[in-house]
Amino acid sequence: MRIVILTGAGISAESGLGTFRDKDGLWTKYDLNEVATPEGFAKNPQLVTDFYNARRANCASAQPNAAHHALARLEAALPGQVTLITQNVDDLHQRAGSRNVIQMHGALMSALCAGCGHRWPAPPAMALTDRCPACGQARARPDVVWFGEIPYHMEAIAEAVETCTHFAAIGTSGQVYPAAGLAAEARRNGAQCTELNLEPSEISRVFQHRRYGPASEVVPAWVDSLLD
Ligand code: OAD
């Protein structure tokens, strides 16, 4: 078995981190063009920095839930057979014990120099005056992928999706590409595809198997079924 799992904001919802598109989601409160695009950052870098500082603080006070723990258990039980691709910028998978994690939309806990590309651990509150430890320029930005930018690690992701026997999407609405296209790609390559979500997503038809309910319930049950 080679298992690829794609997670989205829904897996962290029960840890208290808001999703984007649900009722009360982040994109109902903020204009994504203002806080999640290179143009928004160029126009108002303080607003964008404050937005990610607040999300980083939320993340630091959140704890992994039963779904994150179940995926760490799966990886530990099947060493070398599980690749976890997450669209989430929180670090709850790693804190639950998952090791083979690809953060395709970047990481809140990382800072990136827009000048030289160096990365370093983000302080709890980033400031526009922060200097890059490598080149000394004050061009720090959150190390997250904004709309209009190319997600990270696309080659490794393509290879994992091409070679997997099982693909699961957990807590993602299937509205943001290229992540939303990975399930169809896995299916074309013959993988067994499972959707685990609170409700059917935009792309639920792509999956042969579907489990609906809160991630803290459906994910541990799915992991148990795989390990049976
Ligand atoms: P969305 O907010 O679009 O979707 C969250 C999904 O999780 C929805 O389908 C919900 O039904 C589901 N959900 C909510 N609570 C759940 C629970 N307790 N258990 C299981 N499922 C639950 O979030 P994403 O699909 O992750 O990108 O969004 C994708 C990308 O859009 C994000 O990475 C971010 C965002 O804009 C960037 O910022 C580049």
Residues whose N, C-alpha, C, O or C-beta is under 5 A from the ligand:
A	BS01	OAD	G8 A9 G10 A13 E14 T19 F20 R21 D22 A36 Q87 H105 V145 W146 F147 G171 T172 S173 G174 V176 N197 L198 E199 S201 G213 P214 A215
